[in-house]
Amino acid sequence: MRNCRTTVLFGVLAAGVLLTQQACNPIDRRSGGPIAFTTPPVQSPAPVSTPSAGTTPAGGGKTTPTGKVKDPILAGERQIVIKPIPSFESIVVVDDQGRLTLTDGEAEHGLFVLTPSGDQYLIKTAKAGTGGEPSCLGIKDNGSASRTVEAAACDAGRAGQLFTITRQKGKDKNGDPTYAISNRGAFLQVFPSGLIAEELGDAPLKTTYAFVDNGPSTLPSLD
């Protein structure tokens, strides 16, 4: 009798377990079996890459350690034509007397390199002179007459050779940025008498400039 009771007891427990499993797992009415649940795999987020310093992003230039794109023209890496806006196809050149002027033709010194010096720039001739060194543009004070710009030996300690280059809101007809060029408040402007450096006062800025890329600078690097 004891063995029979034990068998019956185990049968009851087994039936209870079966009922519990059926209550916990919903039944598929078509197959008669429990519905199988699957857990979707967890998708890991794709890694985000950022340009590192010194890399070349889309559109040219290099990134600085702060992530800003460095303009190769303003970094002194390119030689450029300086084109006044508005202009009738004239460009800025250094004439045979060493004075900065305009021409609509070719000139020996019609290419320049913008060399950063702090937050200002030396404007160097892209071609070295007879002494094997480039010349730098500088303001010349002519007394009561208008100040002009002339080429001379480069001297970063000479205030007249340190120019401020300020990007303007407008662009030229080719979509290139334009800039104002000034030295201690005197802006390079084009007048019928030529190119002079003039303080604006209450007058509007008449002349801005586009920098036309003409390839890598061939001047020796100071780095």
C-alpha positions, 0 to 999 in steps of 0.5 A: 500500500505504501508503494502505491500511495507514493506512486499516486503522490508523484503522479499528482505532483507531475500533473501539477508541474505540467499544468503550471508550465501550460499556464506560464507558456501560451499555447499556439492554437494551430500546432497545439504546442507552446509559443516560442519567444525569441529575444532580438539581438542588441544592436551596438551603435556604429562608431563615430569617426572624427578627423584628427589634426593634420588630416585633409577634410572634404573641400581641402585644407587641414584641420588644426588641433582645435578641429578648425579647417586651416585655409592653405592660402592664409597659412602661407602654403599657396602663391596667389594673385590678388584681385581687387573687387570691383575690377576690370580684370586688373590684378595687384603687382609690384612695378619696376620701381617697387611700388604696388600698383595695378595691371591688366597684363603680366608682371614679374612680381604678380604673385604673392604669399601670405605669411602669418605673423601672429594674427597679422600677415606679411605679404611676400612676393612669391618670387625672390629678388636679386638677393635671393630673398622675397620682398615684403609689401609695406606702407610708405608715409608720403607726408601730406600726400596719400600713403602708398605701398612699396616692396622692401626687405622683409622685417616682421618687426616693422609695423608697416609690413604687418597687414590685417586681412579680414574676410567679408560677407560678400563673394566675387563672381566666381563664388570665392571669398573676399577680404579687406586688407589694412594696416593700422586702420589704413585700407588698401583702396583703388582710386583713379590715381592708383592703389593707396592706403587710406583711413576710412573715417566715415567713408565706406570701404570701396575695395576688397580683394579675392585671392586666386590660387596659383599653386604651392608656394615655392618660398622656403618654409620657416618651420 
